[in-house]
């Protein structure tokens, strides 16, 4: 089944929160201590995603069920996660292509993201460059930036 990228709906929140928790516990836990993973899991609840949807645009990837998510506010990327069961199939690439195209169409010259240690290589492969390291309450992250091509049309 083809992957479709669409806007988040409130009824997606439990599944999105489940994907994020699984990623944090099964993937990011290799790069972050348990207390940081626990804090992040407590933060990214279904209720929190509904709240965030009022502040920024959240998108989901689905192939009959939700398999990934990304959110953005202007040219800022947040919370890009893909179900570990379907990792490596290009879903993260499709999500990022989607938000980058939207930002370019709005006239943004670049895209920025706070990349986890776990996702850092993914962003570098997509043409993002390191701007600086951040140490937040959620552990070390990298601020990364990528120039955007102006939108045709």
Secondary structure, 3 states (H helix, E strand, C coil): CCCEEEECCHHHHHHHHHHHHHHHHHCHHHCCCHHHHHHHHHHCCHHHHHHHCCCCEEEEEECCCEEEEEEEECCEEEEEEECHHHCCCCHHHHHHHHHHHHHHHCCCCEEEEEEECCCHHHHHHCCCEEEEEEEECCEEEEEEEEECCCCCC
